[in-house]
Amino acid sequence: MKDIADVYCEDVNLQKAILDIKLIKTPNDKKFVKISVLEVIKKIESEYKELNISTFGVDEVLVDINISDSNKFFQLIKVFLISLILFIGAGLAIINFHADVNMEKSHKIIYYLITGEKTDKPLTLQISYSLGIGIGMAIFLNQFGKQGKKEPSPLEIEMYKYKKDIDDYKMNNKNKS
């Protein structure tokens, strides 16, 4: 019970006993299970008939069943490899974008307009541009100022929406899994 619900009760011992109730046996053939509030009420009433139960919140809970046999080292290697692939992919995307728009020529023109000097390597502009890309992404993803207000980054919001869509799909297509 304690994995899916909060229980409030005047009797602390009763509250702990209710939280320790086992609701279901974990199925081996499914990756998730949908539990209804009615199942929870029936289970509590089967053990404590005299209770007056009030509910609030959602009427169904989706429980992900994660049975992991892999070790932490293998998980760490997978995270490292995926991060490396994403890092290289992002770098290639930026490089290809810059090649498509001829960023080198653009930097030379901008450098000439600012300084009045022609150069083949406007390093001051290129270095500040490169730093600006990194700092701009960090600011966009809210990586600065985490101590004060806790506002989610755009990436965190998109991940939340994605997880919610996956959970909604699982809830609505329970019998198809």
SVG drawing of the C-alpha trace seen along z (x, -y; Angstrom):
<svg xmlns="http://www.w3.org/2000/svg" viewBox="-17 -50 61 64">
<polyline fill="none" stroke="black" stroke-width="0.4" points="0.0,0.0 2.8,-2.4 4.1,-2.4 0.9,-3.8 -1.0,-5.6 -0.9,-7.9 -2.9,-7.0 -4.0,-9.4 -5.4,-8.0 -5.6,-9.1 -4.1,-5.8 -0.5,-5.7 -0.2,-1.9 -3.3,-1.3 -1.9,-3.7 1.4,-1.8 -0.5,1.5 -2.6,0.3 0.5,-1.0 2.1,2.5 -0.9,4.2 0.1,6.1 -2.3,5.2 -1.3,7.5 1.2,10.2 3.6,8.8 2.8,10.5 5.8,11.8 4.3,11.4 3.5,7.6 5.5,4.5 2.8,2.4 -0.4,2.9 -3.3,0.7 -4.8,0.6 -8.2,-0.9 -9.1,-2.8 -11.9,-0.3 -9.4,2.6 -7.6,0.7 -10.8,0.1 -11.8,3.7 -8.3,4.9 -8.4,2.5 -12.0,3.5 -11.2,7.2 -8.7,6.7 -10.4,3.9 -14.2,4.0 -15.0,1.3 -13.1,-1.5 -14.7,-4.5 -12.7,-5.1 -12.6,-8.4 -10.6,-8.8 -9.4,-11.8 -7.2,-12.0 -7.1,-9.8 -9.3,-6.7 -6.6,-4.6 -2.9,-4.2 -0.4,-2.9 2.4,-0.8 5.5,-0.2 7.1,3.2 10.8,2.9 12.7,6.1 16.3,5.3 18.9,8.0 21.7,5.9 24.5,4.6 25.4,0.9 28.6,1.1 26.7,2.1 24.1,-0.7 27.0,-3.2 28.6,-2.0 25.2,-2.4 24.7,-5.9 28.3,-6.8 27.9,-5.4 24.5,-7.1 25.8,-10.4 28.8,-10.1 26.6,-9.4 24.3,-12.3 27.3,-14.7 28.8,-13.7 25.4,-14.0 24.8,-17.5 28.3,-18.6 27.7,-17.3 24.4,-19.1 25.9,-22.4 28.9,-21.8 26.5,-21.0 24.3,-24.0 27.4,-26.2 28.5,-24.7 25.1,-25.1 24.8,-28.8 28.6,-29.4 29.2,-30.7 32.9,-31.3 32.1,-33.8 29.5,-35.4 32.0,-35.8 34.5,-37.4 31.9,-39.9 30.8,-40.7 34.4,-41.1 35.1,-43.4 32.0,-45.5 33.0,-45.9 36.8,-46.4 37.2,-47.6 40.0,-45.0 39.9,-42.0 41.1,-38.7 40.9,-35.0 40.6,-34.0 38.4,-36.2 39.2,-34.3 37.9,-36.8 34.5,-36.7 34.5,-32.9 35.6,-32.2 33.0,-34.5 30.4,-33.0 31.3,-29.5 31.2,-30.5 27.9,-32.2 26.3,-29.0 27.3,-27.1 26.3,-29.8 23.0,-30.4 22.1,-26.7 22.9,-26.6 20.7,-29.6 17.9,-28.3 17.9,-25.0 17.9,-26.8 21.3,-25.6 22.1,-28.8 20.5,-30.1 19.2,-26.8 19.6,-27.9 16.8,-30.5 13.6,-29.6 13.0,-26.1 11.5,-26.5 11.5,-23.6 13.6,-23.8 12.0,-23.4 13.6,-20.0 12.1,-18.9 8.7,-20.1 9.0,-18.1 10.1,-15.0 7.2,-15.4 4.8,-15.7 6.3,-12.6 6.1,-10.5 2.5,-11.6 1.6,-10.7 3.2,-7.2 1.3,-6.7 -2.0,-7.8 -1.4,-5.4 -0.7,-2.5 -3.8,-3.4 -6.0,-3.5 -4.6,-0.4 -4.2,1.9 -5.5,5.0 -3.1,4.6 0.1,5.1"/>
</svg>
